[in-house]
Amino acid sequence: ATGMERSRFEIDPRIREMEYGPYEGKRILTLNWKVLSFLKAPYKKPAPEGIETIDSLYGRVSSFLEDTAERTDADSVLVVTHGIAMRNMIGYLKGLDCRDVWKQRFSIENCAVFRTETDGNGFSAPEKL
């Protein structure tokens, strides 16, 4: 669809969506109260067995951003990911702690596009386009 060779794309597992383990793909009405409590306020509740912690998610997406800034010499890089991973990236770029990402109520619409710049030593605040 892009007209570009597949070899020009890089797939990095650090920007995958949050891992839900045994609850992946389950209907919300079938989840137990521990899982529902965590999903409602993951900054308050520990992750149930098998679900990725918010610290882990935040750590991997921030690691991806830092590595990308350090190793790229391209004028621009397009990053495509899912909502919760993107929300954590935006939070990181805004300087939020991983718990504050969840406390603040900001939504990211489907297919939202954000822009940030880096000089290799940090990032500008993300700008929604």
C-alpha positions as CSV (number, residue, x, y, z in Angstrom):
1,A,0.0,0.0,0.0
2,T,2.9,2.4,0.6
3,G,4.9,1.6,-2.5
4,M,7.9,1.0,-0.3
5,E,10.0,-2.2,0.1
6,R,9.2,-4.2,3.2
7,S,12.9,-4.2,4.0
8,R,12.6,-0.5,4.9
9,F,10.2,-1.2,7.7
10,E,11.3,-2.3,11.2
11,I,9.0,-4.1,13.5
12,D,9.9,-3.6,17.2
13,P,8.1,-5.7,19.9
14,R,8.6,-2.9,22.4
15,I,5.7,-0.9,20.9
16,R,3.2,-3.7,20.9
17,E,-0.1,-3.2,22.8
18,M,-0.3,-4.0,26.5
19,E,-0.1,-7.8,27.1
20,Y,-3.3,-9.2,28.7
21,G,-2.1,-12.7,28.9
22,P,-4.9,-15.2,29.6
23,Y,-7.5,-12.4,29.3
24,E,-6.5,-11.4,25.8
25,G,-9.6,-11.4,23.6
26,K,-12.0,-12.1,26.4
27,R,-15.3,-10.3,26.7
28,I,-15.3,-7.7,29.4
29,L,-18.4,-9.2,31.0
30,T,-16.5,-12.5,31.6
31,L,-13.6,-11.0,33.5
32,N,-13.3,-11.4,37.3
33,W,-13.4,-8.4,39.7
34,K,-9.6,-8.3,40.1
35,V,-9.0,-7.9,36.4
36,L,-11.8,-5.3,36.1
37,S,-10.4,-3.4,39.1
38,F,-7.0,-3.3,37.5
39,L,-8.3,-2.3,34.1
40,K,-10.3,0.6,35.6
41,A,-7.3,2.0,37.6
42,P,-4.0,0.2,36.9
43,Y,-2.1,2.9,38.8
44,K,-3.9,1.8,42.0
45,K,-4.1,-2.0,41.7
46,P,-1.4,-4.6,41.1
47,A,-1.6,-6.4,37.7
48,P,-3.3,-9.7,38.0
49,E,-1.3,-12.8,37.2
50,G,-0.5,-12.9,33.5
51,I,-1.2,-9.2,32.7
52,E,1.7,-6.9,31.9
53,T,2.4,-4.3,34.6
54,I,2.1,-0.6,33.7
55,D,5.8,-0.2,34.7
56,S,6.8,-2.8,32.2
57,L,4.7,-1.3,29.4
58,Y,6.0,2.2,30.1
59,G,9.6,0.9,30.3
60,R,9.5,-0.8,27.0
61,V,7.9,2.1,25.0
62,S,10.2,4.6,26.6
63,S,13.2,2.4,25.8
64,F,12.0,2.2,22.2
65,L,11.7,6.0,21.9
66,E,15.2,6.6,23.4
67,D,16.8,4.0,21.2
68,T,15.1,5.4,18.1
69,A,16.3,8.9,18.9
70,E,19.9,7.8,19.5
71,R,20.3,5.5,16.5
72,T,18.4,7.2,13.6
73,D,19.9,9.6,11.2
74,A,16.7,9.9,9.2
75,D,14.9,13.3,8.9
76,S,11.7,11.6,10.0
77,V,10.5,8.3,11.5
78,L,7.0,7.1,11.4
79,V,5.9,5.0,14.4
80,V,2.7,3.0,14.3
81,T,1.2,1.3,17.4
82,H,-2.0,0.8,19.4
83,G,-3.8,3.1,21.8
84,I,-2.4,2.0,25.2
85,A,1.1,1.8,23.9
86,M,0.7,5.2,22.2
87,R,-0.8,6.7,25.4
88,N,2.3,5.7,27.3
89,M,4.6,7.1,24.6
90,I,2.7,10.4,24.7
91,G,2.9,10.4,28.5
92,Y,6.6,9.7,28.4
93,L,7.1,12.5,25.9
94,K,5.2,14.9,28.2
95,G,7.5,13.9,31.1
96,L,4.8,12.0,33.0
97,D,5.5,9.1,35.4
98,C,3.9,5.8,34.3
99,R,1.2,6.1,37.0
100,D,0.4,9.7,36.0
101,V,-0.2,8.5,32.4
102,W,-3.2,6.5,33.8
103,K,-4.4,9.2,36.2
104,Q,-4.7,11.8,33.5
105,R,-7.7,11.5,31.4
106,F,-6.7,12.1,27.8
107,S,-7.9,10.0,24.9
108,I,-6.3,9.1,21.7
109,E,-8.7,8.6,18.8
110,N,-8.2,5.8,16.3
111,C,-5.7,6.7,13.6
112,A,-4.5,9.8,15.7
113,V,-1.2,11.3,14.5
114,F,1.3,13.0,16.9
115,R,4.5,14.7,16.0
116,T,7.6,15.2,18.2
117,E,11.2,16.2,17.4
118,T,14.5,15.1,18.9
119,D,18.1,16.2,18.7
120,G,19.2,12.9,20.2
121,N,19.2,14.3,23.7
122,G,15.5,14.5,24.4
123,F,12.1,15.2,22.8
124,S,9.9,18.1,22.2
125,A,6.4,18.0,23.6
126,P,4.1,15.8,21.4
127,E,1.9,17.8,19.1
128,K,-1.4,16.3,17.8
129,L,-1.7,16.9,14.1
